[in-house]
Amino acid sequence: MSNLTVKDLEILQGNLNQAGLDYQLELDEGKILVIGPSDIVSSEVGVRYHSFSLCLG
């Protein structure tokens, strides 16, 4: 199995966008990770919570 490149990531992202799918893609050590919309929302909530807790601390 070959390692995927940034160009491969861009092609896949373009195909997903054309299909109307809202996925975040990441390239990690030659593998493309697909993160669904609900995962993105969860991570944004986590970041906001962490930022808020830093302000209080």
Backbone as JSON Lines, residues from 0, in Angstrom:
{"i":0,"aa":"M","n":[0.85,-1.17,0.0],"ca":[0.0,0.0,0.0],"c":[0.9,1.24,0.0]}
{"i":1,"aa":"S","n":[0.58,2.19,-0.87],"ca":[1.39,3.4,-0.96],"c":[0.88,4.48,-0.03]}
{"i":2,"aa":"N","n":[1.78,5.39,0.34],"ca":[1.39,6.51,1.17],"c":[0.65,7.54,0.32]}
{"i":3,"aa":"L","n":[-0.4,8.09,0.86],"ca":[-1.16,9.11,0.15],"c":[-0.5,10.47,0.36]}
{"i":4,"aa":"T","n":[-0.79,11.38,-0.55],"ca":[-0.16,12.7,-0.53],"c":[-1.21,13.79,-0.33]}
{"i":5,"aa":"V","n":[-0.72,15.02,-0.18],"ca":[-1.61,16.17,-0.06],"c":[-2.48,16.28,-1.32]}
{"i":6,"aa":"K","n":[-1.91,15.98,-2.47],"ca":[-2.67,16.03,-3.73],"c":[-3.84,15.04,-3.68]}
{"i":7,"aa":"D","n":[-3.61,13.83,-3.17],"ca":[-4.68,12.85,-3.02],"c":[-5.78,13.38,-2.09]}
{"i":8,"aa":"L","n":[-5.34,14.03,-1.02],"ca":[-6.28,14.62,-0.06],"c":[-7.14,15.68,-0.73]}
{"i":9,"aa":"E","n":[-6.51,16.54,-1.53],"ca":[-7.24,17.6,-2.23],"c":[-8.25,17.02,-3.22]}
{"i":10,"aa":"I","n":[-7.88,15.97,-3.92],"ca":[-8.8,15.33,-4.88],"c":[-10.0,14.75,-4.14]}
{"i":11,"aa":"L","n":[-9.76,14.04,-3.06],"ca":[-10.85,13.44,-2.29],"c":[-11.76,14.52,-1.71]}
{"i":12,"aa":"Q","n":[-11.17,15.59,-1.18],"ca":[-11.97,16.69,-0.63],"c":[-12.84,17.31,-1.71]}
{"i":13,"aa":"G","n":[-12.29,17.5,-2.91],"ca":[-13.07,18.04,-4.02],"c":[-14.24,17.13,-4.39]}
{"i":14,"aa":"N","n":[-14.01,15.83,-4.41],"ca":[-15.07,14.88,-4.72],"c":[-16.16,14.91,-3.66]}
{"i":15,"aa":"L","n":[-15.77,14.98,-2.41],"ca":[-16.76,15.04,-1.33],"c":[-17.57,16.33,-1.4]}
{"i":16,"aa":"N","n":[-16.9,17.44,-1.68],"ca":[-17.6,18.73,-1.79],"c":[-18.59,18.72,-2.94]}
{"i":17,"aa":"Q","n":[-18.22,18.13,-4.07],"ca":[-19.12,18.05,-5.22],"c":[-20.35,17.19,-4.9]}
{"i":18,"aa":"A","n":[-20.17,16.19,-4.04],"ca":[-21.27,15.32,-3.65],"c":[-22.11,15.95,-2.54]}
{"i":19,"aa":"G","n":[-21.72,17.13,-2.08],"ca":[-22.47,17.82,-1.03],"c":[-22.24,17.25,0.35]}
{"i":20,"aa":"L","n":[-21.12,16.56,0.54],"ca":[-20.82,15.96,1.83],"c":[-19.85,16.86,2.6]}
{"i":21,"aa":"D","n":[-20.16,17.08,3.86],"ca":[-19.38,17.98,4.69],"c":[-18.51,17.18,5.65]}
{"i":22,"aa":"Y","n":[-17.35,16.77,5.17],"ca":[-16.42,16.02,6.0],"c":[-15.1,16.75,6.08]}
{"i":23,"aa":"Q","n":[-14.49,16.68,7.23],"ca":[-13.14,17.22,7.39],"c":[-12.17,16.07,7.17]}
{"i":24,"aa":"L","n":[-11.15,16.31,6.37],"ca":[-10.15,15.29,6.09],"c":[-8.81,15.71,6.67]}
{"i":25,"aa":"E","n":[-8.07,14.73,7.15],"ca":[-6.72,14.98,7.66],"c":[-5.79,13.94,7.06]}
{"i":26,"aa":"L","n":[-4.57,14.35,6.8],"ca":[-3.53,13.44,6.31],"c":[-2.59,13.15,7.46]}
{"i":27,"aa":"D","n":[-2.5,11.86,7.84],"ca":[-1.67,11.46,8.98],"c":[-0.8,10.29,8.57]}
{"i":28,"aa":"E","n":[0.49,10.54,8.43],"ca":[1.46,9.5,8.09],"c":[1.04,8.72,6.84]}
{"i":29,"aa":"G","n":[0.62,9.45,5.81],"ca":[0.28,8.82,4.54],"c":[-1.1,8.2,4.49]}
{"i":30,"aa":"K","n":[-1.91,8.41,5.53],"ca":[-3.27,7.89,5.57],"c":[-4.24,9.06,5.68]}
{"i":31,"aa":"I","n":[-5.35,8.96,4.97],"ca":[-6.36,10.01,5.05],"c":[-7.38,9.6,6.11]}
{"i":32,"aa":"L","n":[-7.57,10.48,7.07],"ca":[-8.57,10.28,8.11],"c":[-9.79,11.12,7.78]}
{"i":33,"aa":"V","n":[-10.96,10.5,7.83],"ca":[-12.21,11.19,7.54],"c":[-12.92,11.43,8.86]}
{"i":34,"aa":"I","n":[-13.24,12.69,9.1],"ca":[-13.93,13.07,10.33],"c":[-15.31,13.58,9.94]}
{"i":35,"aa":"G","n":[-16.33,12.93,10.46],"ca":[-17.7,13.31,10.15],"c":[-18.11,14.6,10.83]}
{"i":36,"aa":"P","n":[-19.19,15.2,10.35],"ca":[-19.64,16.48,10.9],"c":[-19.87,16.45,12.41]}
{"i":37,"aa":"S","n":[-20.43,15.37,12.95],"ca":[-20.69,15.33,14.39],"c":[-19.39,15.3,15.17]}
{"i":38,"aa":"D","n":[-18.34,14.67,14.63],"ca":[-17.04,14.64,15.3],"c":[-16.44,16.04,15.35]}
{"i":39,"aa":"I","n":[-16.65,16.81,14.29],"ca":[-16.13,18.17,14.22],"c":[-16.79,19.03,15.29]}
{"i":40,"aa":"V","n":[-18.11,18.91,15.42],"ca":[-18.85,19.69,16.42],"c":[-18.37,19.31,17.81]}
{"i":41,"aa":"S","n":[-18.19,18.02,18.05],"ca":[-17.73,17.57,19.37],"c":[-16.37,18.15,19.7]}
{"i":42,"aa":"S","n":[-15.46,18.16,18.74],"ca":[-14.13,18.7,19.02],"c":[-14.17,20.2,19.22]}
{"i":43,"aa":"E","n":[-15.06,20.91,18.51],"ca":[-15.19,22.36,18.72],"c":[-15.73,22.65,20.11]}
{"i":44,"aa":"V","n":[-16.68,21.86,20.57],"ca":[-17.22,22.05,21.92],"c":[-16.12,21.8,22.94]}
{"i":45,"aa":"G","n":[-15.31,20.77,22.72],"ca":[-14.21,20.48,23.63],"c":[-13.2,21.61,23.7]}
{"i":46,"aa":"V","n":[-12.88,22.19,22.57],"ca":[-11.93,23.3,22.53],"c":[-12.5,24.51,23.26]}
{"i":47,"aa":"R","n":[-13.76,24.79,23.03],"ca":[-14.38,25.94,23.71],"c":[-14.43,25.73,25.22]}
{"i":48,"aa":"Y","n":[-14.76,24.51,25.64],"ca":[-14.81,24.2,27.07],"c":[-13.42,24.38,27.68]}
{"i":49,"aa":"H","n":[-12.41,23.86,26.99],"ca":[-11.03,23.98,27.49],"c":[-10.62,25.46,27.6]}
{"i":50,"aa":"S","n":[-10.95,26.24,26.58],"ca":[-10.62,27.67,26.6],"c":[-11.33,28.37,27.76]}
{"i":51,"aa":"F","n":[-12.59,28.02,27.97],"ca":[-13.35,28.62,29.05],"c":[-12.76,28.26,30.4]}
{"i":52,"aa":"S","n":[-12.34,26.99,30.55],"ca":[-11.78,26.57,31.84],"c":[-10.44,27.26,32.1]}
{"i":53,"aa":"L","n":[-9.67,27.56,31.03],"ca":[-8.42,28.3,31.22],"c":[-8.68,29.71,31.69]}
{"i":54,"aa":"C","n":[-9.75,30.31,31.2],"ca":[-10.08,31.68,31.63],"c":[-10.47,31.73,33.1]}
{"i":55,"aa":"L","n":[-11.08,30.67,33.59],"ca":[-11.51,30.62,34.98],"c":[-10.36,30.29,35.93]}
{"i":56,"aa":"G","n":[-9.38,29.54,35.4],"ca":[-8.3,29.03,36.24],"c":[-7.26,30.03,36.5]}
